Amino acid sequence: MADIGAQASATATLAPAKLSTGIGAQTMFRQIGSTLGVAAFVAVLGTPTRSTVIGVYADTRWLMLASVALAALALAPIRRRPGSPLPPGTTAAPNTVRSLDGEQR
């Protein structure tokens, strides 16, 4: 369910003609991030023995916390401020939806 919200917020300001490209780009970056995250997790985790498994998993928690902090720092400057105008040539997504029978809701 979180993926639907992330996809909607990532593509909310795109024009209808650019929506499929925006969804594709968002999905591609999500897949790349997942791949790099799993690779980093495995690199830190390695192959623990029974006596070291708890300590190694603690290290992976620190890796995930550091990743979240770095992502937050990277994304903080690019978020749109409330009330700021949309980029030129874009329109906001409409608040209404048309059903299959053409009725506006």
C-alpha positions as a printed NumPy array, in Angstrom:
array([[  0.   ,   0.   ,   0.   ],
       [  2.893,   2.39 ,   0.603],
       [  4.018,   1.949,  -2.993],
       [  0.718,   3.345,  -4.282],
       [  1.084,   6.461,  -2.141],
       [  4.717,   6.935,  -3.146],
       [  3.879,   6.551,  -6.814],
       [  0.953,   8.966,  -6.567],
       [  2.99 ,  11.616,  -4.781],
       [  5.945,  11.212,  -7.151],
       [  3.785,  11.727, -10.232],
       [  1.096,  14.102,  -8.93 ],
       [  2.361,  17.164, -10.779],
       [  3.064,  15.498, -14.119],
       [  1.056,  16.292, -17.191],
       [ -1.036,  13.369, -18.45 ],
       [  1.238,  12.945, -21.47 ],
       [  4.267,  12.46 , -19.194],
       [  2.592,  10.258, -16.573],
       [  3.728,   6.894, -17.943],
       [  7.324,   8.108, -18.253],
       [  7.24 ,   9.461, -14.703],
       [  5.885,   6.209, -13.296],
       [  8.531,   4.273, -15.217],
       [ 11.336,   6.485, -13.896],
       [ 10.018,   6.263, -10.33 ],
       [  9.801,   2.478, -10.574],
       [ 13.308,   2.233, -12.036],
       [ 14.833,   4.289,  -9.221],
       [ 12.904,   2.269,  -6.635],
       [ 14.3  ,  -0.964,  -8.098],
       [ 17.852,   0.409,  -8.213],
       [ 17.549,   1.574,  -4.601],
       [ 16.267,  -1.822,  -3.516],
       [ 19.13 ,  -3.583,  -5.27 ],
       [ 21.769,  -1.315,  -3.747],
       [ 20.157,  -1.622,  -0.313],
       [ 20.186,  -5.415,  -0.394],
       [ 23.775,  -5.403,  -1.663],
       [ 24.884,  -3.115,   1.176],
       [ 22.967,  -5.23 ,   3.713],
       [ 24.681,  -8.41 ,   2.523],
       [ 28.081,  -6.686,   2.442],
       [ 27.725,  -5.628,   6.08 ],
       [ 26.1  ,  -8.875,   7.182],
       [ 28.581, -11.173,   5.473],
       [ 28.475, -14.765,   6.72 ],
       [ 28.122, -14.622,  10.493],
       [ 28.779, -17.555,  12.772],
       [ 26.446, -18.537,  15.588],
       [ 28.512, -16.618,  18.097],
       [ 28.639, -13.383,  16.045],
       [ 25.19 , -13.262,  14.449],
       [ 23.641, -10.873,  17.003],
       [ 26.463,  -8.34 ,  16.717],
       [ 26.425,  -8.468,  12.925],
       [ 22.679,  -7.858,  12.775],
       [ 23.175,  -4.86 ,  15.076],
       [ 25.637,  -3.502,  12.519],
       [ 23.038,  -3.863,   9.764],
       [ 20.534,  -1.867,  11.827],
       [ 23.049,   0.974,  12.012],
       [ 23.52 ,   0.745,   8.246],
       [ 19.77 ,   1.057,   7.667],
       [ 19.481,   3.997,  10.082],
       [ 22.391,   5.747,   8.358],
       [ 20.767,   5.114,   4.957],
       [ 17.488,   6.669,   6.102],
       [ 19.299,   9.681,   7.551],
       [ 21.285,  10.223,   4.345],
       [ 18.141,   9.92 ,   2.227],
       [ 16.349,  12.462,   4.423],
       [ 19.254,  14.895,   4.124],
       [ 19.378,  14.455,   0.355],
       [ 15.627,  14.935,  -0.102],
       [ 15.087,  17.803,   2.34 ],
       [ 16.266,  20.589,   0.002],
       [ 14.098,  19.474,  -2.922],
       [ 10.706,  19.247,  -1.257],
       [  8.178,  21.783,  -2.413],
       [  7.106,  24.345,   0.129],
       [  3.355,  24.699,   0.825],
       [  1.813,  27.309,  -1.411],
       [  4.691,  27.333,  -3.885],
       [  3.694,  27.437,  -7.545],
       [  3.968,  24.438,  -9.83 ],
       [  6.789,  24.354, -12.374],
       [  5.986,  26.106, -15.675],
       [  3.991,  24.012, -18.109],
       [  2.563,  21.625, -15.508],
       [ -0.868,  21.348, -14.026],
       [ -1.992,  19.784, -10.795],
       [ -3.818,  16.487, -10.924],
       [ -7.581,  17.032, -10.905],
       [ -9.531,  16.27 ,  -7.745],
       [-12.308,  14.619,  -9.698],
       [-12.44 ,  11.21 , -11.299],
       [-14.558,  10.073, -14.21 ],
       [-16.094,   6.63 , -13.969],
       [-16.263,   4.251, -16.909],
       [-19.769,   5.466, -17.748],
       [-18.456,   9.058, -18.025],
       [-19.997,  10.328, -14.786],
       [-17.821,  12.809, -12.904],
       [-17.313,  12.059,  -9.187]])
